[in-house]
Structure formats: structure tokens, C-alpha cells
Amino acid sequence: MNYLLSFFKTLLRDMNLPDATANSIAIFTCLIVLFLVARAVHWLTRRILAKVVHQFASKTKTKWDDFLVKRKVFSALAHLSSAFLLYYTYGFSDSEFISDFLLGLARIYFVSIITLFAVRLANAANDIYQTTPYAVNRPIKGYIQLLQILIICVSVIFFISILIGESPLILIGGLGAVAAILLLVFKDTILSLVASIQLSANKMLKPGDWIAMPSHNADGTVIDISLNTVKVQNWDKTITTIPTYALVSESFNNWVGMEESGGRRIKRSVNLDMRSVRFCDKALLDKLSHFYLLKDYLHDREKEIQEYNKRLQIEEGDVYNGRRQTNLGIFRHYVENYLRQHPKINQNMTFLIRHLQPSEKGLPLEFYVFSKDQEWAKYEEVQADIMDHVLAILPEFDLRVFQSPSGNDISDLLSQAITPIQKR
């Protein structure tokens, strides 16, 4: 560069320019040439380095080098050639200002290269970690982002120290005076960091879990866990972003236990009209005895009742003192046997057919069982099939479903009441 500077000075003096003007133009021209050469050196280094790295990565069987190439880790190192060129040529001019400017620029360039390299290397490390089997339960993306924030903060300190010409240790020592301000500025980040550690250590959440958090309108699958936010893709395909610390300070439902249990709960009830519940007569028992699911039960139950009544010397037609079967009791056992033989009901989990508290809406008969199919569409199909069958078979037991009167029901009653009056 010294030779190039002398060449430009001589050329400009031969053009009868004043020495000061010629010197300034020569220095400015050398700076332009220096930046153009630095740019060309960087481009050439990047092409050569990329070619060598790609060839090396394609020949290896490991995946970690592929992630380094994907994150452009080595591309950051290609800037070193330009940085070294600036560093070793900064003193080409007699101007102290130009020399200090180029030296400071070279130092900032070096810090920027190291920062870029470290940030990209951290992203590549996270990608490599995601290929391990334990990454599913213990994601480290939040820690990686925290590390990148620390790297950037340290880089900013070095930038400022280079600009003001002071040691970085002096700036670091002065951070204690602004610690309160930093805590206020990075409050959410600090809370999220603590929350990320709690979520990971307690295995409360991981990508792929189905969670429900009504306070944030979230009901779907976790697709990303970062330092500050957790992204949930709802079932309607919308994305809900939840602050990480909210998952620790507030409650949410994680359905992973259901997915790992081998079953999904079916909790449905049918409200029965209590006026339709009655004792079974012989005609109804004969009719129901043709049901495959009730044949053995009715035979054993009727035999038990007859022996009981005979032992207490109760006549067969005694309605008040003897035991008799009810259509509701037989129907409850029918539903139980029906679900016991259902191929899509998990028989190894909780299985209940029970009456709930009667109310003004009738007597609820609840089915509390678990489906083998956990997939949403198949699970809903199993529920629908069961309810279809139960509602369709109810009239065979002389039972009625309780249903609040609709507009059509009221209209029919009015019509029935008005018709005789009109005939008169």
C-alpha cells in the first residue's frame, strides 16, 4: 500500500496539483482500492472455503458437519482474510487519523467475525442436539438463545471499548451501576430463563405435546419452545404465542399423559325420562330375552329373583313385596355388555356405567370408558357410533329420552287443543 500511495502522489503531482490536495486524493484513492481488494479477497476466500467444506462434508458419514454447512459457520470465517488485510495495512498513510480509523475498523471487524461465528456455531450445536434421542424431552433452544444474548452483549462491550479507546474491563466494572436498569429491561428474559429451566427440569412440556391453556386461547400442539415464547399451533391451524414464564405462573393442561396411557376418555350421558322407568312384565322380558347381549343375564337374574321370592314366600304376582326387574336396570346391563364387547373400547382402563343425580332434565345415565383410538377423528367416530346405537335401542326397552319441548312440540299441542274447539 505504501508503494501504491507513492505512485498516486507522484501521478497527481505531475498533474500540477498542490501537495496537500494530491496527498488527500491519493489517500482517499488508496482507501477505495483497499476496500475493493478486501471485498475481492473475501469473495475469493468464501468460494474456495465453501468448495472445500462442501466436498469434505459430502464425503463424511456424520451429520454434524452438514449442520455446520447449513448454518454457514465456515462462511463466517471467510471474513478473516479481509480483516487481516485491513489490520496489516492500516499504517500505510502518514495520517494518524486514517491509521487509527483503519485499526479501529479492523478490530471491530474481528469482533464481528467472532460474534457471527459463535452465534452460528450455537445454532448448529442446537441442530446437532436435536438429532439425539433425549432432545425430545429436554430441549435446549432457550439455553442456546441465552448464550447468544450473552455473546452479543460481550461483543457490544468490546465495540464500545474500541470506539472510546478504553479497556473492556473498565466497562464491565461499570455495569454494576446500571444493574437495576438491566434487570428492568431484561425482566421478561430473566423470568423466561428461569421458566425454561423449570419446564425442562420438571419435564412439564416439550415440542409435540398437546396442551390446552384457555387463558391464552391455546389448544393444540407445541411446535416451538424458545427463551421468551412458546408457540402452539391450535387445531384451527392458528398460532398462539405464550410467554414462557406464563406456563409456570399459570395453569395449563398437558394431554401427553392421555397419549401415553393407551386410551382416551369417553364421558357421555343420556338423560332418560324418569316417567318411562317401570317394572318389566312377562311380555317385555320375553322380548328382551332375544337380545344376544342379555340372554344369559336375564336367565340368571330371573332365576335369582325367583329363588329370593320363594325363600321369603312371596307370591309371584305380589308387586309390592317381591323383587322384580326394571327396564332401566336391564338397559344399564345391556349398555355395559355392549361396551364390554366393543372392539374399540380399552377394557384395561376405567369402565363405568352409572346413574348421575336426577334433575329437572331427567335421570342421566353416564358412560365413563376409554377408547383405544386416540386420534381425534377416530375418537369422535367411536363416540358417535356408541351414542347412535344407545339412542336407537332405547325404545326397545320402553324407555324415553328426556328432551325439552321444542317449537314444533308446542305447536302440535296447540293444534291438538284448537282442533276440537273448531269442530264444535
C-alpha positions as CSV (number, residue, x, y, z in Angstrom):
1,M,0.0,0.0,0.0
2,N,2.9,2.3,0.6
3,Y,4.1,1.8,-2.9
4,L,0.6,2.4,-4.3
5,L,0.3,5.6,-2.2
6,S,3.6,6.9,-3.5
7,F,2.5,6.1,-7.1
8,F,-0.7,8.1,-6.8
9,K,1.1,11.0,-5.1
10,T,3.6,11.2,-7.9
11,L,0.9,10.9,-10.6
12,L,-1.2,13.7,-9.0
13,R,1.9,16.0,-8.6
14,D,2.7,15.5,-12.2
15,M,-0.7,16.9,-12.9
16,N,0.4,20.1,-11.1
17,L,-1.9,19.6,-8.1
18,P,-0.9,21.1,-4.8
19,D,0.9,18.7,-2.4
20,A,-1.9,18.8,0.2
21,T,-4.6,18.1,-2.4
22,A,-2.6,15.4,-4.1
23,N,-1.9,13.8,-0.7
24,S,-5.6,13.8,0.2
25,I,-6.8,12.4,-3.1
26,A,-4.1,9.7,-3.1
27,I,-5.1,8.6,0.4
28,F,-8.8,8.5,-0.5
29,T,-8.0,6.5,-3.7
30,C,-5.9,4.0,-1.7
31,L,-8.8,3.6,0.8
32,I,-11.2,2.8,-2.1
33,V,-8.7,0.3,-3.6
34,L,-8.1,-1.2,-0.1
35,F,-11.8,-1.8,0.4
36,L,-12.3,-3.2,-3.1
37,V,-9.3,-5.6,-2.6
38,A,-10.7,-6.6,0.8
39,R,-14.0,-7.3,-0.8
40,A,-12.5,-9.4,-3.6
41,V,-10.3,-11.3,-1.1
42,H,-13.4,-12.1,1.0
43,W,-15.3,-13.3,-2.1
44,L,-12.4,-15.5,-3.3
45,T,-11.9,-16.9,0.2
46,R,-15.5,-17.7,0.6
47,R,-15.7,-19.5,-2.7
48,I,-12.6,-21.6,-2.1
49,L,-13.6,-22.3,1.6
50,A,-17.2,-23.2,0.6
51,K,-16.0,-25.6,-2.1
52,V,-13.5,-27.4,0.2
53,V,-16.0,-27.6,3.1
54,H,-18.8,-28.9,0.9
55,Q,-16.6,-31.6,-0.6
56,F,-15.4,-32.6,2.9
57,A,-19.0,-32.7,4.3
58,S,-20.3,-34.8,1.4
59,K,-17.7,-37.5,1.9
60,T,-18.2,-37.9,5.6
61,K,-20.9,-40.1,7.1
62,T,-21.6,-37.9,10.1
63,K,-24.4,-35.3,10.2
64,W,-22.8,-32.7,12.4
65,D,-20.7,-31.2,9.5
66,D,-23.8,-30.9,7.4
67,F,-25.4,-28.8,10.1
68,L,-22.3,-26.6,10.2
69,V,-22.6,-26.1,6.5
70,K,-26.3,-25.4,6.7
71,R,-25.8,-22.7,9.4
72,K,-23.0,-21.1,7.3
73,V,-20.5,-21.5,10.2
74,F,-17.5,-21.6,7.9
75,S,-18.7,-18.8,5.8
76,A,-18.3,-16.5,8.8
77,L,-14.6,-17.4,8.9
78,A,-14.2,-16.3,5.3
79,H,-14.2,-12.7,6.6
80,L,-10.9,-13.3,8.4
81,S,-8.9,-12.8,5.2
82,S,-10.3,-9.3,4.7
83,A,-9.9,-8.5,8.4
84,F,-6.2,-9.4,8.3
85,L,-5.7,-7.4,5.2
86,L,-7.1,-4.3,6.9
87,Y,-5.1,-5.0,10.1
88,Y,-1.7,-5.3,8.4
89,T,-2.2,-2.3,6.0
90,Y,-3.7,0.2,8.4
91,G,-0.4,2.2,8.7
92,F,0.2,2.9,5.1
93,S,-0.6,6.6,5.5
94,D,1.2,9.3,7.4
95,S,-2.1,10.5,8.7
96,E,-2.7,9.4,12.3
97,F,-6.5,9.8,11.9
98,I,-6.6,7.4,8.9
99,S,-4.3,4.9,10.7
100,D,-6.5,5.0,13.9
101,F,-9.6,4.7,11.8
102,L,-8.4,1.6,9.9
103,L,-7.1,0.0,13.1
104,G,-10.4,0.5,14.9
105,L,-12.3,-0.7,11.9
106,A,-10.1,-3.9,11.7
107,R,-10.6,-4.6,15.4
108,I,-14.4,-4.1,15.1
109,Y,-14.3,-6.4,12.1
110,F,-12.5,-9.1,14.1
111,V,-15.0,-8.9,16.9
112,S,-17.9,-9.0,14.5
113,I,-16.5,-12.1,12.8
114,I,-16.0,-13.9,16.1
115,T,-19.5,-12.9,17.2
116,L,-21.1,-14.1,14.0
117,F,-19.1,-17.4,14.1
118,A,-20.1,-18.0,17.8
119,V,-23.8,-17.3,17.1
120,R,-23.9,-19.6,14.1
121,L,-22.0,-22.3,15.9
122,A,-24.5,-22.2,18.7
123,N,-27.4,-22.7,16.2
124,A,-25.5,-25.6,14.6
125,A,-25.0,-27.1,18.1
126,N,-28.7,-26.9,18.8
127,D,-29.4,-28.6,15.4
128,I,-26.9,-31.4,16.2
129,Y,-28.5,-31.8,19.7
130,Q,-32.0,-32.2,18.1
131,T,-30.8,-35.4,16.4
132,T,-30.1,-37.1,19.8
133,P,-32.9,-39.2,21.4
134,Y,-33.1,-37.3,24.6
135,A,-33.7,-34.0,22.8
136,V,-37.4,-34.7,22.6
137,N,-37.8,-34.5,26.4
138,R,-35.1,-31.9,27.1
139,P,-35.0,-29.1,24.5
140,I,-32.1,-26.6,24.9
141,K,-33.2,-23.9,22.5
142,G,-33.8,-21.5,25.3
143,Y,-30.3,-22.0,26.7
144,I,-28.8,-21.5,23.2
145,Q,-30.7,-18.3,22.8
146,L,-29.5,-17.1,26.2
147,L,-25.9,-18.0,25.2
148,Q,-26.3,-16.0,22.0
149,I,-27.6,-13.0,24.0
150,L,-24.5,-13.2,26.3
151,I,-22.2,-13.4,23.3
152,I,-23.8,-10.3,21.7
153,C,-23.7,-8.4,25.0
154,V,-20.0,-9.1,25.3
155,S,-19.4,-8.1,21.7
156,V,-21.2,-4.8,22.3
157,I,-18.9,-4.1,25.3
158,F,-15.9,-4.7,23.0
159,F,-17.3,-2.5,20.3
160,I,-17.8,0.4,22.8
161,S,-14.3,-0.1,24.3
162,I,-12.8,0.0,20.8
163,L,-14.7,3.2,20.0
164,I,-13.8,5.0,23.2
165,G,-10.3,3.6,23.4
166,E,-10.7,2.1,26.9
167,S,-10.2,-1.4,28.3
168,P,-13.3,-3.7,28.3
169,L,-12.6,-4.5,31.9
170,I,-13.4,-0.9,32.8
171,L,-16.8,-1.1,31.1
172,I,-17.6,-4.4,32.7
173,G,-16.7,-3.0,36.1
174,G,-19.1,-0.1,35.5
175,L,-22.0,-2.4,34.8
176,G,-22.8,-2.7,38.5
177,A,-24.1,0.9,38.4
178,V,-26.7,0.1,35.8
179,A,-27.6,-3.4,37.0
180,A,-31.0,-2.2,38.2
181,I,-31.7,-0.8,34.8
182,L,-30.6,-4.0,33.1
183,L,-32.8,-6.1,35.3
184,L,-35.8,-3.9,34.4
185,V,-35.0,-4.1,30.7
186,F,-34.4,-7.8,30.6
187,K,-37.1,-8.7,33.2
188,D,-39.1,-10.9,30.7
189,T,-35.9,-12.6,29.5
190,I,-34.8,-13.4,33.1
191,L,-38.3,-14.7,34.0
192,S,-38.4,-16.8,30.8
193,L,-34.9,-18.2,31.5
194,V,-36.0,-19.4,35.0
195,A,-39.2,-20.7,33.5
196,S,-37.3,-22.6,30.7
197,I,-35.2,-24.3,33.3
198,Q,-38.2,-25.3,35.4
199,L,-40.1,-26.6,32.3
200,S,-37.1,-28.7,31.2
201,A,-36.1,-29.9,34.7
202,N,-39.6,-31.0,35.7
203,K,-40.4,-32.4,32.2
204,M,-43.6,-30.2,32.1
205,L,-43.5,-29.5,28.4
206,K,-41.8,-30.5,25.2
207,P,-42.3,-29.9,21.4
208,G,-45.1,-32.1,20.1
209,D,-47.2,-32.1,23.3
210,W,-50.9,-31.3,23.1
211,I,-51.6,-28.6,25.6
212,A,-54.7,-26.5,26.5
213,M,-54.4,-23.1,28.1
214,P,-57.8,-21.3,27.9
215,S,-56.4,-18.1,29.5
216,H,-54.3,-17.6,26.3
217,N,-56.8,-19.2,23.9
218,A,-54.3,-22.0,23.2
219,D,-55.5,-25.6,22.5
220,G,-53.2,-27.5,20.2
221,T,-49.7,-28.8,19.6
222,V,-46.5,-27.2,20.9
223,I,-44.3,-26.5,17.8
224,D,-41.5,-24.4,19.3
225,I,-40.1,-23.6,22.7
226,S,-37.7,-20.6,22.8
227,L,-36.2,-18.5,25.5
228,N,-39.1,-16.0,25.6
229,T,-42.1,-17.7,24.0
230,V,-43.8,-21.0,23.4
231,K,-45.6,-21.4,20.1
232,V,-48.8,-23.5,20.0
233,Q,-50.5,-24.5,16.7
234,N,-54.2,-24.7,17.6
235,W,-56.5,-27.2,16.0
236,D,-57.9,-24.5,13.7
237,K,-54.3,-24.0,12.4
238,T,-53.9,-20.6,14.1
239,I,-50.7,-20.0,16.0
240,T,-50.8,-18.8,19.7
241,T,-47.7,-17.4,21.2
242,I,-47.4,-17.8,25.0
243,P,-44.8,-16.2,27.3
244,T,-42.6,-18.9,28.7
245,Y,-42.9,-17.7,32.2
246,A,-46.8,-17.8,31.9
247,L,-46.6,-21.6,31.6
248,V,-45.0,-21.7,35.1
249,S,-47.0,-19.0,36.8
250,E,-50.4,-20.1,35.4
251,S,-52.0,-23.5,34.9
252,F,-52.3,-25.4,31.7
253,N,-53.4,-28.9,30.7
254,N,-50.9,-31.2,29.1
255,W,-52.5,-34.1,27.3
256,V,-49.3,-36.1,26.9
257,G,-50.4,-38.4,29.8
258,M,-53.5,-39.4,27.8
259,E,-51.5,-40.0,24.7
260,E,-49.0,-42.3,26.6
261,S,-51.8,-44.1,28.5
262,G,-53.1,-46.1,25.5
263,G,-56.7,-44.7,25.8
264,R,-58.8,-41.6,25.5
265,R,-61.7,-40.9,27.8
266,I,-65.3,-41.1,26.6
267,K,-67.6,-39.4,29.1
268,R,-71.1,-39.0,27.7
269,S,-74.5,-39.3,29.3
270,V,-78.1,-39.8,28.1
271,N,-80.9,-38.1,30.0
272,L,-83.8,-40.5,30.5
273,D,-87.4,-39.6,31.1
274,M,-88.0,-40.9,34.6
275,R,-91.7,-41.5,33.9
276,S,-90.7,-44.2,31.4
277,V,-88.9,-46.3,34.1
278,R,-91.1,-49.3,35.2
279,F,-91.1,-52.9,36.2
280,C,-90.8,-55.4,33.4
281,D,-93.7,-57.6,32.7
282,K,-93.5,-61.0,31.1
283,A,-94.1,-59.7,27.6
284,L,-91.1,-57.3,27.9
285,L,-88.9,-59.9,29.4
286,D,-89.7,-62.4,26.6
287,K,-88.9,-59.7,24.1
288,L,-85.6,-58.7,25.7
289,S,-84.6,-62.4,26.1
290,H,-84.0,-62.5,22.3
291,F,-81.1,-60.0,22.7
292,Y,-77.8,-61.8,22.5
293,L,-76.2,-59.5,25.0
294,L,-79.0,-60.0,27.6
295,K,-79.9,-63.7,27.2
296,D,-77.6,-65.1,29.9
297,Y,-78.0,-62.1,32.2
298,L,-81.9,-62.3,32.1
299,H,-81.9,-66.0,32.7
300,D,-79.5,-65.8,35.7
301,R,-81.2,-62.7,37.1
302,E,-84.7,-64.1,36.8
303,K,-83.6,-67.3,38.5
304,E,-82.0,-65.4,41.3
305,I,-85.2,-63.3,41.9
306,Q,-87.5,-66.3,41.8
307,E,-85.4,-68.1,44.4
308,Y,-85.4,-64.9,46.6
309,N,-89.1,-64.5,46.4
310,K,-89.7,-68.2,47.0
311,R,-87.4,-68.2,50.1
312,L,-89.5,-65.3,51.5
313,Q,-92.7,-67.0,50.5
314,I,-93.7,-64.1,48.3
315,E,-96.3,-64.9,45.6
316,E,-95.3,-64.4,42.0
317,G,-97.9,-61.6,41.3
318,D,-97.0,-59.6,44.5
319,V,-95.8,-56.3,43.1
320,Y,-95.3,-54.6,46.4
321,N,-93.2,-57.1,48.4
322,G,-91.4,-59.2,45.7
323,R,-88.3,-58.4,43.7
324,R,-88.7,-57.6,40.0
325,Q,-86.5,-56.4,37.2
326,T,-86.8,-52.9,35.8
327,N,-86.4,-51.8,32.2
328,L,-83.8,-49.3,33.3
329,G,-81.7,-51.9,35.2
330,I,-81.8,-54.3,32.2
331,F,-80.9,-51.4,29.8
332,R,-77.9,-50.5,32.0
333,H,-76.6,-54.0,31.9
334,Y,-77.2,-54.1,28.1
335,V,-75.1,-51.0,27.6
336,E,-72.4,-52.5,29.9
337,N,-72.3,-55.7,27.9
338,Y,-72.4,-53.8,24.6
339,L,-69.3,-51.8,25.6
340,R,-67.5,-54.8,27.1
341,Q,-67.6,-56.4,23.6
342,H,-66.9,-53.3,21.7
343,P,-63.6,-53.8,19.8
344,K,-62.5,-50.1,20.2
345,I,-63.0,-49.8,23.9
346,N,-60.0,-50.3,26.2
347,Q,-61.1,-52.9,28.7
348,N,-58.0,-52.4,30.9
349,M,-58.8,-48.8,31.9
350,T,-61.6,-47.3,34.0
351,F,-65.0,-48.7,32.9
352,L,-68.2,-47.2,34.5
353,I,-71.9,-47.3,33.6
354,R,-73.6,-45.2,36.3
355,H,-76.6,-43.1,37.2
356,L,-75.9,-39.4,38.0
357,Q,-78.0,-37.2,40.2
358,P,-81.6,-36.9,38.8
359,S,-82.7,-33.3,38.0
360,E,-85.4,-31.5,36.2
361,K,-83.8,-32.7,33.0
362,G,-84.3,-36.4,33.8
363,L,-82.1,-39.2,35.0
364,P,-78.6,-39.1,33.4
365,L,-77.1,-42.5,32.5
366,E,-73.4,-41.9,32.0
367,F,-70.8,-44.0,30.1
368,Y,-67.3,-43.5,31.5
369,V,-65.0,-45.6,29.4
370,F,-61.8,-45.2,27.3
371,S,-61.4,-45.5,23.6
372,K,-58.4,-47.3,22.2
373,D,-58.2,-44.8,19.3
374,Q,-56.6,-41.5,20.5
375,E,-56.6,-39.8,17.1
376,W,-59.2,-37.0,17.2
377,A,-61.3,-38.0,14.2
378,K,-61.3,-41.7,15.0
379,Y,-62.1,-41.0,18.7
380,E,-65.1,-38.8,17.8
381,E,-66.3,-41.6,15.4
382,V,-66.2,-44.1,18.2
383,Q,-68.2,-41.8,20.5
384,A,-70.8,-41.1,17.8
385,D,-71.2,-44.8,17.0
386,I,-71.9,-45.6,20.6
387,M,-74.4,-42.8,21.1
388,D,-76.1,-43.7,17.8
389,H,-76.6,-47.2,19.0
390,V,-77.8,-46.3,22.5
391,L,-80.3,-43.8,21.3
392,A,-81.7,-46.1,18.7
393,I,-82.0,-49.1,21.0
394,L,-83.7,-47.2,23.9
395,P,-87.3,-47.6,22.7
396,E,-86.9,-51.4,22.7
397,F,-86.7,-51.2,26.5
398,D,-89.8,-48.9,26.7
399,L,-87.6,-46.1,27.8
400,R,-87.7,-42.5,26.5
401,V,-85.0,-39.8,26.2
402,F,-85.8,-36.6,28.1
403,Q,-85.9,-33.7,25.8
404,S,-87.1,-30.1,26.4
405,P,-90.1,-29.3,24.2
406,S,-89.2,-27.5,21.0
407,G,-91.3,-25.0,19.0
408,N,-92.8,-27.9,16.9
409,D,-93.9,-29.7,20.1
410,I,-95.7,-26.7,21.4
411,S,-97.2,-26.0,18.0
412,D,-98.6,-29.6,17.9
413,L,-100.1,-29.3,21.3
414,L,-101.8,-26.1,20.4
415,S,-103.1,-27.7,17.2
416,Q,-104.5,-30.6,19.2
417,A,-106.2,-28.3,21.6
418,I,-107.7,-26.0,19.0
419,T,-109.0,-28.7,16.6
420,P,-111.8,-30.0,18.9
421,I,-112.9,-26.4,19.5
422,Q,-113.1,-25.7,15.8
423,K,-115.2,-28.8,15.2
424,R,-117.7,-27.6,17.7
